[in-house]
Amino acid sequence: MKVVMIGAGYVGLTTGACLAELGHSVTCVDTDAARIKALAAGATPIYEPGLDDLIRKNRDGGRLDFSADTKGPASRADAIFLAVGTPAGANGDIDLSYIEAAARQIAPVMKPNTVVVVKSTVVVGTCRRLREVIAEKRLGLDFSVASNPEFLREGSAIEDFLHPDRIVIGADDRRAAALLEELYAPLTRRQTPVLVTNTANAELIKYASNAFLALKIGFINDVADLCEQVGGEIEAVARGMGLDRRIGTSFLSPGPGFGGSCFPKDTRAFVATGRKHRARQSLVETLVAKNETRKSSLARRVVAELGDRARGARVAVLGLAFKANTDDVRESPALSIIPLLQQAGLSVRAHDPQAEANAARHLSGVEMHDCLYAAAQDADAVVILTEWEDYRALDLKRLAKAMSGSLLIDYRNLFTAQKIALHGLRYVSLGKSASPKAAGAVVSKASKRPELATAAPNHL
């Protein structure tokens, strides 16, 4: 099948490469000529495990190519996927101008019976709107518009595409449903569940799914806070919950709040949709607010743990991406927490295996290091914000030796207090009691950083 993917961003590029892997002929189109030139030359503009190899394999096999021209590829396509940006608006709603512009661009060249497939995450009613937009440009053209929401997790997107939990097809006519069923036949032959429904339901399924998963994250963060106050241990509580098949273990790990391109934007859009249609999503409204306040509260906690030596202290932040195995820093907790630490008078160094360059565009006054131990050199505290395997495999002896202080704050619960204590470090994590403060050694090893003895905190 001939497929055109409008938009060579994260979703479009990954989906296009995976559709080519299924045997389809795919052309990824993007208005960014420099991006298309780089892709044609073999450079991948995003970090996603396995994507480089998948693109190279299918480009060399003649199933995947790239173009800055929309009209030629679109005129020959059986299916045209729209995977362009839908940025957030001021009130949480989303901006549909880019996807409507894409629809207007392809309308004059579409052949009869073409199916336009919306891959971008869009609010309910968008497919109906795009059908109107195209019809205004091509009176009498026989075509279809379908919804095919993506459920790709950054860091495991290829696995998610090739071995999905389900495929959702939103179609308001049989032709669109049949084309997408044929497109995904290599997956459905492996018994992948397929839900065929109308476009409105498919659009709602995407938002409702992400809102529910985000609610699980918010809920377990609240439970972790309670554990800290009553002597509980969040790992045991989460495991006990997750063994119930109705709940499951996924998304039950406490952390510094959710980030990325999906959950923050999608929950706000879901809230805005509820308000617009007079069916307020009160749980999600509360979640959105609490997710933001969590970042500031965890920044305040760093300052509080440093105590009266906070102002002027050196802090090494490990992890700038919103999650591991990606270079995406959109809505990353680090981008909120680091400026708050700086406002409190702390000096911040940082490390991330993949996201330093992207984060540097949003942060100022942060000393970036390619080596995590260099970032921790003479640090009074180390704060872990992303669950990279590099950090899980830390050489704690080397880390303790590099640091001037002894405070390790782990906002991803990668370690146990017992393991950290063996190296003379004080461990603070989420959902359990912190290890006790040692008298006279709360933060710094005085022989290394005597200037901190008279410093005073600047509270957030």
VOGU-3710 file (C-alpha; in Angstrom, 3 decimals, decimal comma):
1> mkvvmigagy> 0,000/0,000/0,000  1,230/3,518/-0,804  1,303/5,640/2,334  2,248/9,276/2,819  3,082/10,536/6,308  2,622/14,305/6,624  4,959/15,306/9,444  8,362/13,769/10,170  8,401/14,499/13,870  8,473/11,901/16,626
11> vglttgacla> 5,124/10,261/15,836  5,302/10,593/12,059  8,861/9,355/11,712  8,429/6,391/14,041  5,065/5,396/12,547  6,339/5,808/8,992  9,381/3,609/9,625  7,238/0,951/11,305  4,665/0,921/8,479  7,537/0,432/6,040
21> elghsvtcvd> 8,709/-2,459/8,215  5,258/-4,015/7,704  5,918/-3,944/3,961  4,179/-0,736/2,845  5,702/1,932/0,606  6,001/5,018/2,801  7,021/8,594/2,057  7,534/10,905/5,036  6,888/14,533/4,117  7,900/17,553/6,156
31> tdaarikala> 8,029/21,285/5,453  11,412/21,459/7,216  13,716/20,972/4,217  16,806/20,695/6,433  15,211/17,826/8,371  14,290/15,992/5,169  17,807/16,464/3,796  19,303/15,083/7,003  16,957/12,083/6,997  17,769/11,334/3,361
41> agatpiyepg> 21,451/11,418/4,300  20,936/8,936/7,121  20,758/11,273/10,123  17,889/10,788/12,584  16,815/14,032/14,312  15,439/12,357/17,447  16,747/9,739/19,840  14,611/6,629/20,017  16,209/3,216/20,620  16,318/1,187/17,406
51> lddlirknrd> 14,914/3,912/15,155  18,189/4,620/13,335  18,517/0,986/12,294  14,854/0,674/11,324  15,003/3,763/9,096  18,248/2,628/7,483  16,932/-0,866/6,825  13,727/0,291/5,152  15,338/3,175/3,280  17,917/0,767/1,847
61> ggrldfsadt> 15,109/-1,680/1,053  13,273/0,955/-0,996  10,196/1,013/1,238  10,875/4,360/2,981  11,825/7,717/1,568  11,606/11,383/2,514  10,409/14,463/0,701  9,810/18,155/1,235  7,206/18,059/-1,554  3,673/17,245/-0,484
71> kgpasradai> 1,800/17,314/-3,763  3,594/14,579/-5,682  3,512/11,875/-3,001  -0,011/12,825/-1,861  -1,405/12,530/-5,380  -0,350/8,865/-5,559  -1,195/7,768/-2,004  -3,843/5,274/-0,953  -3,646/6,594/2,616  -2,410/9,981/3,787
81> flavgtpaga> -1,549/10,120/7,466  -1,584/13,476/9,241  1,012/13,528/12,020  1,588/17,250/12,432  1,787/19,229/15,639  -1,289/20,172/17,644  0,239/22,589/20,162  -1,502/23,583/23,358  -3,511/26,775/23,430  -3,705/29,302/26,229
91> ngdidlsyie> -6,678/27,663/27,967  -5,546/24,058/27,616  -7,349/23,531/24,310  -5,281/22,585/21,274  -4,389/24,524/18,149  -5,751/22,736/15,083  -4,398/25,249/12,564  -1,485/23,049/11,483  -3,569/19,968/10,840  -6,222/21,996/9,029
101> aaarqiapvm> -3,488/23,589/6,893  -2,178/20,117/6,041  -5,676/19,027/5,018  -6,013/22,074/2,735  -2,625/21,329/1,208  -3,419/17,738/0,248  -7,020/18,343/-0,832  -6,300/19,614/-4,385  -4,138/16,590/-5,311  -5,894/13,673/-3,587
111> kpntvvvvks> -7,089/10,926/-5,887  -10,617/9,524/-5,479  -11,121/7,015/-2,621  -8,096/8,264/-0,697  -8,344/7,759/3,056  -6,991/10,585/5,201  -5,890/9,164/8,536  -5,492/11,422/11,569  -2,534/10,229/13,638  -2,058/13,469/15,567
121> tvvvgtcrrl> -3,732/13,602/18,964  -6,819/15,743/18,417  -9,964/16,655/20,328  -13,273/14,996/19,577  -14,899/16,306/16,423  -11,639/17,010/14,560  -12,146/14,299/11,925  -15,563/15,719/11,118  -14,002/19,178/10,809  -11,237/17,949/8,483
131> reviaekrlg> -13,811/16,269/6,273  -15,459/19,681/5,877  -12,130/21,401/5,195  -11,227/18,990/2,389  -14,726/19,006/0,907  -14,629/22,798/0,684  -11,508/22,498/-1,490  -12,670/19,515/-3,587  -16,402/19,564/-4,159  -17,594/16,159/-5,291
141> ldfsvasnpe> -14,401/14,259/-4,378  -15,087/10,812/-2,923  -12,754/10,363/0,068  -12,749/9,298/3,708  -11,324/10,640/6,965  -10,395/8,216/9,733  -8,897/8,377/13,211  -6,047/6,045/14,178  -4,659/7,259/17,520  -1,115/6,322/18,479
151> flregsaied> -0,159/4,744/21,789  3,623/4,947/21,526  5,765/5,388/24,622  8,947/7,307/24,030  11,847/4,980/24,648  9,932/1,875/23,549  7,976/3,192/20,563  9,046/0,581/18,036  8,135/-2,287/20,352  4,820/-0,570/21,105
161> flhpdrivig> 4,013/-0,261/17,401  5,031/-3,750/16,346  3,547/-5,474/19,421  0,659/-3,220/20,487  -1,938/-3,863/23,180  -4,593/-2,883/20,664  -5,200/-1,037/17,408  -7,972/1,546/17,428  -9,605/2,366/14,098  -12,072/5,223/14,040
171> addrraaall> -14,035/5,221/10,787  -17,412/6,629/9,799  -17,602/4,558/6,593  -16,685/0,996/5,676  -14,062/1,981/3,091  -11,880/3,731/5,658  -12,201/0,849/8,126  -11,336/-1,729/5,462  -8,223/0,153/4,332  -6,857/0,431/7,865
181> eelyapltrr> -7,655/-3,202/8,575  -5,639/-4,123/5,481  -2,825/-1,765/6,464  -2,458/-3,423/9,864  -3,069/-7,001/8,675  0,545/-8,072/9,433  -0,122/-7,196/13,081  -3,660/-8,541/13,339  -2,495/-11,893/12,002  -0,553/-12,109/15,275
191> qtpvlvtnta> -3,858/-11,830/17,163  -3,451/-8,144/18,029  -6,880/-6,914/19,220  -8,545/-4,397/16,895  -11,336/-2,047/17,869  -13,276/-0,581/14,957  -15,519/2,264/16,034  -16,534/5,730/14,863  -14,165/8,698/14,708  -15,579/10,442/17,787
201> naelikyasn> -15,038/7,370/19,948  -11,483/6,891/18,665  -10,618/10,509/19,418  -12,017/10,149/22,935  -10,246/6,826/23,550  -6,844/8,481/23,106  -7,535/11,288/25,581  -9,351/9,137/28,101  -6,532/6,571/28,073  -3,815/9,131/28,704
211> aflalkigfi> -5,854/10,900/31,364  -6,419/7,625/33,215  -2,729/6,682/33,131  -1,786/10,156/34,335  -4,285/9,759/37,176  -2,480/6,581/38,259  0,774/8,542/38,433  -0,814/11,342/40,408  -2,497/8,894/42,752  0,659/6,943/43,564
221> ndvadlceqv> 2,530/10,199/44,190  -0,100/11,148/46,756  0,159/7,713/48,363  3,948/8,084/48,481  3,543/11,365/50,382  1,272/9,607/52,862  3,770/6,762/53,292  6,459/9,246/54,276  4,254/10,636/57,043  3,082/7,349/58,548
231> ggeieavarg> 6,147/5,119/58,213  4,974/3,221/55,149  7,061/2,027/52,214  5,669/2,890/48,797  7,263/-0,076/46,979  5,413/-2,550/49,185  2,156/-0,607/48,926  2,402/-0,291/45,130  3,244/-3,965/44,741  0,297/-4,968/46,898
241> mgldrrigts> -1,981/-2,790/44,779  -0,541/-3,923/41,466  -1,048/-7,617/42,175  -4,764/-6,937/41,851  -5,411/-7,625/38,160  -8,005/-4,867/38,086  -5,263/-2,345/38,916  -2,025/-3,724/37,451  1,553/-2,674/38,143  2,075/-0,115/35,379
251> flspgpgfgg> 2,327/3,583/36,256  2,545/2,905/39,989  6,047/4,274/40,563  6,309/7,610/42,396  8,319/10,363/40,785  8,682/14,094/40,258  5,481/14,425/38,238  4,670/13,446/34,662  6,098/15,294/31,685  6,671/14,766/27,981
261> scfpkdtraf> 4,699/15,669/24,899  1,561/13,691/25,770  0,338/13,553/29,362  0,591/17,269/30,295  -0,908/18,500/27,012  -3,499/15,760/26,738  -4,793/16,113/30,288  -5,168/19,862/29,846  -6,961/19,343/26,545  -9,259/16,748/28,130
271> vatgrkhrar> -10,120/19,256/30,842  -10,765/21,959/28,233  -13,009/19,596/26,249  -15,030/18,777/29,344  -15,547/22,457/30,110  -16,487/23,234/26,511  -19,166/20,538/26,471  -20,401/21,185/30,036  -19,153/17,813/31,305  -16,288/18,872/33,552
281> qslvetlvak> -13,561/16,321/34,248  -12,991/17,332/37,859  -10,560/14,547/38,752  -8,316/15,430/35,849  -8,572/19,162/36,626  -7,218/18,476/40,111  -4,531/16,210/38,689  -3,274/18,892/36,298  -2,904/21,403/39,132  -1,236/18,948/41,508
291> netrksslar> 1,246/17,784/38,890  2,589/21,328/38,657  2,724/21,921/42,404  4,569/18,631/42,891  7,585/19,964/41,003  7,831/23,043/43,199  7,323/21,017/46,373  10,152/18,655/45,448  12,418/21,615/44,718  11,605/23,001/48,163
301> rvvaelgdra> 12,430/19,626/49,639  15,950/19,765/48,196  16,482/23,130/49,879  15,012/21,869/53,150  17,267/18,808/53,169  20,296/21,029/52,674  19,153/23,065/55,685  21,049/26,145/56,777  23,819/25,389/54,293  21,569/25,610/51,252
311> rgarvavlgl> 22,474/29,022/49,886  25,636/28,698/47,823  25,507/24,908/47,850  26,438/22,973/44,735  23,832/20,529/43,452  24,338/17,966/40,701  21,121/17,093/38,870  21,175/13,732/37,119  18,523/13,498/34,423  17,087/16,217/32,196
321> afkantddvr> 14,828/14,198/29,876  11,265/13,740/31,126  11,882/9,961/31,198  14,648/7,507/30,361  15,551/6,390/26,828  14,620/9,646/25,129  16,156/13,057/24,497  12,752/14,731/24,874  12,670/17,482/27,514  9,164/18,768/26,819
331> espalsiipl> 7,467/19,448/30,166  10,346/17,686/31,907  10,306/18,095/35,710  13,964/19,142/35,474  13,020/22,284/33,544  10,836/23,394/36,462  12,907/22,145/39,390  16,314/23,472/38,297  15,260/27,146/37,983  13,605/26,925/41,406
341> lqqaglsvra> 16,841/25,601/42,907  18,736/28,451/41,277  16,258/30,981/42,672  16,988/29,568/46,128  20,672/30,373/45,677  21,928/26,937/44,694  24,529/26,388/41,994  23,409/23,662/39,591  25,383/21,264/37,464  23,657/18,663/35,320
351> hdpqaeanaa> 24,113/15,473/33,336  21,916/13,452/30,991  22,998/10,680/28,603  20,961/12,098/25,692  19,093/15,292/26,551  21,770/17,836/27,519  21,647/19,742/24,226  17,853/19,968/24,207  17,720/21,000/27,870  20,409/23,644/27,418
361> rhlsgvemhd> 18,040/25,563/25,128  15,636/26,026/28,047  18,026/26,515/30,970  20,538/29,212/31,798  23,381/29,229/34,280  23,558/25,423/34,422  26,941/23,768/34,057  26,487/20,760/31,760  28,789/17,740/32,027  29,228/14,755/29,719
371> clyaaaqdad> 30,431/12,670/32,669  28,041/12,242/35,584  30,914/11,939/38,078  32,327/15,240/36,814  28,912/16,787/37,451  29,018/15,409/41,002  32,552/16,635/41,688  32,530/18,729/44,904  28,719/18,666/44,935  26,971/19,087/48,263
381> avviltewed> 24,000/17,103/47,012  23,107/14,913/44,058  19,495/14,842/42,842  18,262/12,088/40,492  15,328/13,177/38,305  15,335/10,621/35,452  15,416/6,842/35,719  18,260/6,185/33,265  19,986/2,824/33,609  23,264/4,780/33,808
391> yraldlkrla> 22,110/6,110/37,166  20,778/2,789/38,394  24,272/1,427/37,726  26,053/4,256/39,582  29,392/3,455/41,170  28,340/4,714/44,590  31,851/4,530/45,999  33,134/6,741/43,193  30,178/9,091/43,569  30,706/9,506/47,310
401> kamsgsllid> 34,393/10,172/46,792  33,673/12,844/44,168  31,099/14,681/46,274  31,923/17,324/48,830  28,703/16,620/50,691  26,865/13,429/51,537  23,276/13,983/50,426  21,764/11,820/47,670  18,172/12,694/46,782  16,614/10,051/44,574
411> yrnlftaqki> 13,290/11,133/43,077  13,073/7,886/41,056  13,684/5,387/43,904  16,519/3,632/42,095  18,278/2,453/45,270  17,699/1,278/48,817  18,738/3,188/51,906  20,812/0,223/53,075  22,877/0,181/49,894  23,489/3,927/50,009
421> alhglryvsl> 24,441/3,892/53,703  27,327/1,534/52,969  29,021/4,419/51,179  28,511/7,044/53,861  25,768/8,899/52,023  22,483/10,171/53,397  19,611/8,908/51,251  16,331/10,709/50,583  13,777/9,052/48,312  10,021/9,072/47,767
431> gksaspkaag> 7,423/7,216/49,777  9,571/6,140/52,711  11,453/7,660/55,610  14,744/9,351/54,823  17,877/8,003/56,450  18,668/9,967/59,617  20,848/13,045/59,484  24,269/12,477/60,969  25,250/15,061/63,572  27,683/17,574/62,168
441> avvskaskrp> 27,512/16,057/58,686  24,113/17,064/57,392  25,317/18,136/54,005  28,973/18,821/53,527  32,278/17,314/54,367  33,660/20,321/56,147  37,237/19,735/55,095  36,242/20,192/51,464  33,679/23,009/51,639  34,275/25,143/54,751
451> elataapnhl> 32,691/28,193/53,094  29,235/26,647/53,516  29,384/26,773/57,287  28,022/30,328/57,449  25,716/30,206/54,446  22,002/30,910/54,935  19,153/29,481/52,882  16,983/31,433/50,494  13,682/29,571/50,766  11,519/28,963/47,757
//
